[in-house]
Amino acid sequence: MANMKVNVNAVWNDGVKGNGTLNANFHETKIAIPASIEGSGDGANPKEVLVSSVTTCYTATLVFVLESKKLKLRIIHILFYLLMQLKNRSNQDKELQKRHGVRFEM
């Protein structure tokens, strides 16, 4: 397996109500604490960044597996849905729903 080096740089300004940036080699995103928990909401929240990462990993793995089976696809469309509902601040009675869908075009 080839060596891989990943550099990610995060910069944050102005406390909870502020925001920041997340930078990697080919990716730059504004980040923020959600307004629903008293942040600015002016950027992707940590859960969005995490779900984006999982979706990207799933997509790349699927493409690799399909190509190794000699299946050439024109388009793969992945939809990942995550719903988290917390009923109180102590994280009790929480609900987690996750779904994903895949569509192929050959």
C-alpha positions in Angstrom: 0.0 0.0 0.0 1.3 3.5 -0.8 2.1 5.9 1.9 -0.4 8.7 2.5 0.1 11.9 4.3 -2.9 14.1 5.2 -2.6 17.6 6.6 -5.6 19.3 8.1 -5.4 22.8 9.5 -8.3 24.3 11.6 -8.4 28.0 12.6 -11.1 29.3 15.0 -12.0 32.9 15.8 -14.2 34.5 18.5 -15.3 31.8 20.9 -18.6 29.9 20.8 -20.4 32.5 18.7 -17.5 32.7 16.2 -16.5 30.4 13.4 -13.5 29.0 11.7 -12.1 27.3 8.7 -11.0 23.7 8.1 -8.3 23.3 5.4 -6.9 20.2 3.8 -4.9 19.6 0.6 -8.0 19.9 -1.7 -10.7 21.0 0.7 -11.6 24.2 2.5 -14.8 24.6 4.6 -16.2 27.1 7.0 -16.9 25.5 10.3 -19.1 26.7 13.3 -21.0 25.6 16.3 -24.7 25.1 15.4 -27.1 28.0 16.3 -29.3 25.4 18.1 -26.6 25.1 20.8 -25.9 28.8 21.0 -23.2 29.0 18.3 -23.1 31.2 15.3 -24.3 28.5 12.8 -22.1 30.2 10.2 -20.5 27.1 8.8 -20.5 23.4 8.7 -21.0 21.8 12.1 -18.9 18.9 13.4 -21.6 16.3 12.5 -21.8 17.6 8.9 -18.0 17.3 8.6 -18.1 13.8 10.1 -21.0 12.6 7.8 -19.2 14.2 4.8 -16.1 12.2 5.7 -17.9 8.9 6.0 -19.8 9.5 2.8 -16.5 10.3 0.9 -14.8 7.2 2.3 -17.8 5.0 1.4 -17.9 6.4 -2.1 -14.2 5.9 -2.7 -14.3 2.4 -1.4 -17.3 1.5 -3.5 -15.6 2.9 -6.7 -12.5 0.9 -5.9 -14.4 -2.4 -5.4 -16.5 -1.9 -8.5 -13.5 -1.1 -10.7 -11.6 -4.1 -9.3 -14.6 -6.3 -10.5 -14.2 -4.7 -14.0 -17.5 -2.8 -13.7 -17.1 0.6 -15.3 -19.7 3.1 -14.1 -20.3 6.6 -15.5 -21.9 8.0 -12.3 -22.3 6.9 -8.8 -24.7 9.0 -6.7 -24.5 8.5 -2.9 -27.0 10.0 -0.5 -26.3 9.6 3.2 -28.9 10.9 5.8 -28.3 11.2 9.5 -30.9 12.5 12.0 -29.9 12.9 15.7 -32.5 14.2 18.1 -31.6 14.8 21.8 -34.5 15.3 24.1 -32.4 16.9 26.8 -28.9 18.3 27.4 -27.8 15.2 29.3 -28.0 13.1 26.1 -30.6 10.8 27.6 -33.5 9.5 25.4 -31.6 10.3 22.2 -32.7 9.0 18.8 -30.4 8.2 15.9 -31.6 7.5 12.4 -29.3 6.9 9.5 -30.0 5.9 5.9 -28.1 5.8 2.7 -28.9 5.3 -0.9 -26.8 4.5 -4.0 -27.7 5.0 -7.6 -25.5 3.9 -10.5 -25.4 4.9 -14.2 -23.4 2.8 -16.6 
